[in-house]
Amino acid sequence: MKLSDMISSLARSAQDFEKRIEQWQNDLSDRTDELKVSASKWLDDAKKRDAEMQAQVKGYFDDASDQVKAQWSKAKADWDADVARLRAKGEEMRQSAQNMQDEEVADWAEAYAANMVAYAQQVQEEASKAVASAAEARAKVAGNQA
């Protein structure tokens, strides 16, 4: 799978998620339990997609030189640490939100979701730049070999 396809897949997933949120909000009062199951299934599916994506990324690095692998292993470790900190902060915030009234919890959850989407968009923008840079670098290599 091309990097651009991976980015397109991420964008489609974000759009699908936004549509699901809107649908969930519209149906929430009538179908709370059903929506919880649906959200859980969506999360499970997202985890499977993530595992598939990780396998594809691993394929790219399996073909790289040892120097490239070492540099990107360090970068990935740093990024993974950032994600772990972000998750821990989210969990800490969720714990503090448990003491709120239902309406406040809903407001908090929406604000948290909006912040995570904004963060994902920033990461997606960086990924788009990386895809463009990779395409330029590969084209340069192909041009030098011609």
Beta strands, then each sheet from edge to edge (+ up, - down):
end
